[in-house]
């Protein structure tokens, strides 16, 4: 694996501006989950391969962060490091139930704090791995991002103590990590929810962690926090084309699923695009489009009203309106 670090560009600042703008211009009555009420559990996927997920996963359609770990001859790879010290500690305790091998690597699927804030608690000699764009974002926007997460999750949830720790190893489109007798592929298929969405593919077990490019199995919907839904659609199609039909997919906030999860999300994005396109064709402004762009077929998602009307419809409206002006 190459030890390439990204050159600074404007994409990290743009992503930060979009996310912080979203926080300022949307409302959400309560956090989607309470860090104080999360109990993490593990489930085996193959020998030495585990998904780590909240114990509420069988009762709710959107839960706290899902991660995992893979054990190789030379050590352990963590997938996600969670939001705070409590959740990081729960995750590493689950690792210790399986092996006493050192945690030598940790991969973040994105810069989002609930996937990466635990990095600062890793052993000093552990290697943090992120996509190039994720490293850039963390290096340049951590202070603002932490403030956003404090506002979003609430005070006294362990976020105050978090310190910045970005990638020791920043990767591009593909890299192979040798854990000792077991190779793990790190793949970037393109923009999905962020510019740096990184997947973890274990060919021998046919398991892929995808992070927030897929929030959770249906009825969960995508969160278009940074817009660019045409890119999201293209990326999801590439992921589906890459994966074998019997692959197991681990989303960012739910239990293991299969390729049907991608089909559901693609169908939603297609229907959303069509609905908002019609609103624009009818001369509606954003406020009017929000009122006319309901999709009842997808309303079973517990966060539907906020995600669909306050996040996704505005994101698609702005993208389509801008492309029309061009």
C-alpha positions in Angstrom: 0.0 0.0 0.0 1.3 3.4 -0.9 1.8 6.0 1.8 0.4 8.8 -0.4 -0.9 11.9 1.3 -3.3 14.1 -0.6 -2.5 17.6 -1.9 -4.8 20.3 -0.6 -7.6 21.3 -2.9 -10.8 23.2 -2.5 -13.0 20.1 -2.2 -12.7 19.8 1.6 -13.6 23.4 2.2 -16.6 23.0 -0.1 -17.8 19.8 1.7 -17.5 21.6 5.0 -19.5 24.6 3.8 -22.3 22.4 2.5 -22.5 20.3 5.7 -22.4 23.3 8.0 -24.9 25.1 5.9 -27.2 22.1 6.2 -26.9 22.3 10.0 -27.8 25.9 10.0 -30.8 25.6 7.6 -32.6 22.4 8.6 -34.3 21.4 11.8 -34.1 18.1 13.6 -36.1 17.7 16.9 -33.7 15.2 18.4 -30.5 13.2 17.5 -31.3 10.0 15.5 -29.8 8.0 18.4 -28.5 8.6 21.9 -24.8 7.7 22.5 -25.5 7.1 26.1 -28.1 4.4 25.3 -26.0 2.4 22.8 -24.8 -1.1 23.6 -22.6 -2.6 20.9 -22.6 -6.3 20.1 -20.7 -8.5 17.6 -21.8 -11.0 15.1 -19.5 -13.4 13.2 -19.5 -13.2 9.4 -16.7 -15.7 8.8 -13.7 -17.0 10.7 -12.1 -14.0 12.3 -14.5 -11.6 10.7 -17.1 -9.7 12.7 -19.7 -7.0 12.3 -20.0 -4.7 15.3 -23.5 -3.1 15.6 -25.9 -1.7 18.2 -28.1 -4.2 19.9 -31.1 -2.2 18.8 -30.5 -3.2 15.2 -33.3 -5.7 15.1 -35.8 -3.3 16.6 -35.2 0.0 14.7 -34.6 1.0 11.1 -31.9 3.5 12.0 -29.4 2.9 14.8 -26.0 4.1 15.9 -22.9 3.4 13.9 -22.1 0.0 12.5 -18.5 -1.2 12.2 -16.5 -4.3 12.5 -13.1 -6.0 12.8 -11.0 -8.5 10.9 -8.4 -10.6 12.5 -5.2 -11.5 10.6 -2.1 -13.3 11.6 -0.3 -10.0 12.2 -3.0 -8.2 14.0 -6.5 -6.7 14.0 -8.1 -4.2 11.5 -10.9 -2.1 13.0 -13.5 -0.8 10.7 -14.7 2.5 12.1 -13.7 3.8 15.6 -17.0 5.2 16.7 -18.1 8.5 18.2 -16.6 8.7 21.6 -14.5 7.0 24.3 -17.4 4.9 25.6 -18.3 3.4 22.2 -14.7 3.0 21.2 -14.1 1.1 24.5 -17.1 -1.1 23.8 -15.8 -2.0 20.4 -12.3 -2.8 21.5 -13.7 -4.9 24.4 -15.5 -7.0 21.8 -12.2 -7.5 19.9 -10.6 -8.7 23.2 -13.3 -11.3 23.5 -12.0 -12.9 20.3 -8.2 -12.2 20.3 -5.4 -10.6 22.2 -3.6 -9.7 18.9 -2.8 -6.0 18.7 -5.0 -3.5 16.9 -2.7 -2.5 14.1 -5.0 -0.7 11.6 -8.2 1.2 11.6 -10.2 2.3 8.6 -12.7 5.1 8.5 -15.3 4.9 5.7 -15.8 8.7 5.9 -14.9 11.7 8.0 -18.2 11.7 9.9 -17.5 11.9 13.6 -19.5 8.8 14.6 -17.3 6.8 12.2 -13.9 8.4 13.0 -13.8 10.4 16.2 -12.4 7.4 18.2 -9.2 7.6 16.2 -7.5 9.6 18.9 -7.9 6.6 21.3 -6.1 4.2 19.1 -2.6 3.0 20.1 0.1 5.4 18.9 1.5 2.7 16.7 -1.8 1.8 15.0 -2.2 3.0 11.4 -5.2 5.1 10.7 -6.4 4.7 7.0 -8.7 7.1 5.2 -9.4 8.1 1.6 -7.4 11.1 0.5 -10.4 13.4 0.6 -11.3 12.3 4.1 -7.9 13.1 5.4 -8.0 16.5 3.8 -11.3 17.2 5.3 -10.3 16.2 8.8 -7.0 18.1 8.6 -8.7 21.3 7.5 -12.2 21.2 9.1 -12.0 19.3 12.4 -12.8 22.3 14.6 -15.9 23.2 12.7 -16.9 19.5 12.3 -16.7 18.9 16.0 -18.8 22.0 16.7 -21.4 20.6 14.2 -21.4 17.2 15.9 -21.8 18.8 19.4 -24.8 20.7 18.1 -26.2 17.6 16.4 -25.7 15.0 19.1 -26.0 17.3 22.1 -23.6 18.2 25.0 -22.1 15.7 27.4 -22.2 12.8 25.0 -18.4 12.4 24.9 -17.7 14.6 21.9 -16.1 17.4 24.0 -13.1 15.2 24.7 -12.4 14.2 21.1 -9.1 15.2 19.5 -8.3 15.3 15.8 -6.4 12.3 14.4 -6.4 11.9 10.6 -4.9 9.3 8.3 -1.4 8.0 8.7 -2.1 6.3 5.4 -4.3 8.1 2.8 -5.4 6.0 -0.2 -6.9 6.7 -3.6 -9.1 4.4 -5.7 -7.7 1.1 -4.5 -5.2 -0.4 -2.0 -4.6 -3.8 -0.6 -3.8 -4.3 3.0 -2.0 -7.5 4.1 -3.1 -8.4 7.7 -0.9 -11.5 7.6 -2.4 -14.5 5.7 -5.4 -12.3 4.8 -5.7 -9.5 2.3 -8.3 -6.8 2.6 -9.1 -4.5 -0.4 -9.9 -0.8 0.3 -11.9 0.6 -2.7 -13.2 4.0 -3.6 -16.0 3.8 -6.2 -16.7 7.5 -6.3 -18.8 10.1 -4.5 -21.7 8.6 -2.6 -22.4 10.7 0.5 -18.9 12.3 0.7 -16.0 12.8 -1.6 -14.0 10.2 0.4 -16.4 7.3 0.9 -14.1 4.2 1.3 -15.3 0.6 1.2 -13.7 -2.4 2.8 -13.9 -5.6 0.7 -12.9 -9.0 2.0 -13.0 -11.2 -1.1 -12.7 -14.6 0.8 -15.8 -13.9 2.8 -17.6 -11.8 0.2 -18.3 -9.1 2.7 -18.2 -5.3 2.0 -18.4 -2.5 4.5 -19.8 0.6 2.7 -20.3 3.2 5.4 -22.9 5.8 4.9 -23.2 5.4 1.1 -26.0 3.0 2.4 -27.4 4.1 5.7 -29.3 0.9 6.6 -31.5 -1.7 4.9 -35.0 -0.7 3.7 -36.9 1.3 4.7 -33.9 3.6 5.4 -33.2 6.3 2.9 -30.0 8.0 1.8 -28.9 11.2 3.4 -27.9 13.6 0.7 -25.9 15.8 3.1 -23.6 17.1 0.3 -26.1 16.8 -2.6 -24.7 15.6 -5.9 -27.3 12.8 -6.2 -26.4 11.9 -9.8 -22.9 11.0 -8.6 -24.4 9.0 -5.8 -26.5 7.0 -8.3 -23.5 6.4 -10.5 -21.4 5.2 -7.6 -24.0 2.8 -6.3 -24.3 1.3 -9.8 -20.6 0.7 -9.9 -20.7 -0.9 -6.4 -23.5 -3.2 -7.5 -21.7 -4.2 -10.7 -18.6 -5.0 -8.7 -20.2 -7.2 -6.1 -21.1 -10.8 -6.6 -24.8 -11.6 -6.3 -24.3 -13.4 -2.9 -22.3 -10.6 -1.3 -23.0 -9.4 2.2 -23.2 -5.6 2.6 -22.6 -3.8 5.9 -24.2 -0.4 5.9 -23.3 2.6 8.0 -26.2 2.3 10.5 -27.8 -1.1 10.2 -27.4 -4.8 10.0 -26.0 -6.9 7.2 -28.0 -7.0 4.0 -27.6 -7.9 0.3 -27.7 -6.2 -3.1 -31.4 -5.5 -2.7 -30.4 -2.6 -0.4 -28.7 -0.9 -3.3 -31.8 -1.5 -5.5 -34.0 0.1 -3.0 -31.9 3.2 -2.7 -31.5 3.6 -6.4 -35.3 3.4 -6.9 -35.8 6.1 -4.3 -33.2 8.4 -5.9 -34.8 7.9 -9.3 -38.3 8.6 -7.9 -37.0 11.6 -6.0 -35.3 13.1 -9.0 -38.5 12.7 -11.1 -40.7 14.3 -8.4 -38.5 17.3 -7.9 -37.9 17.7 -11.7 -41.7 17.9 -12.1 -41.9 20.5 -9.4 -39.3 22.6 -11.1 -41.0 22.2 -14.5 -44.2 23.5 -12.8 -42.3 26.7 -11.7 -42.3 25.9 -8.0 -39.8 27.4 -5.7 -38.1 25.3 -3.1 -40.7 25.8 -0.4 -43.5 24.8 -2.8 -41.4 21.8 -4.1 -41.0 20.5 -0.5 -44.7 20.5 -0.1 -45.4 18.8 -3.4 -42.6 16.2 -3.4 -43.8 13.7 -0.9 -43.1 10.0 -1.7 -45.5 8.0 0.4 -44.1 4.7 -0.8 -40.9 5.5 1.2 -42.6 7.0 4.3 -42.1 4.0 6.5 -38.6 5.2 7.4 -38.7 6.6 10.9 -36.6 9.6 9.8 -38.5 10.1 6.6 -40.0 13.6 7.3 -36.6 15.1 8.2 -34.4 13.2 5.7 -36.7 13.4 2.7 -38.2 16.9 3.1 -35.4 18.8 4.9 -32.3 17.2 3.4 -33.0 15.3 0.2 -35.6 17.4 -1.5 -33.6 20.6 -1.1 -30.4 18.9 -2.2 -32.0 17.6 -5.4 -33.9 20.8 -6.1 -30.7 22.9 -5.9 -28.8 20.4 -8.1 -31.5 20.3 -10.8 -32.1 24.0 -10.7 -28.4 24.7 -11.1 -28.1 22.3 -14.0 -31.1 23.9 -15.7 -29.5 27.3 -15.5 -26.4 26.0 -17.1 
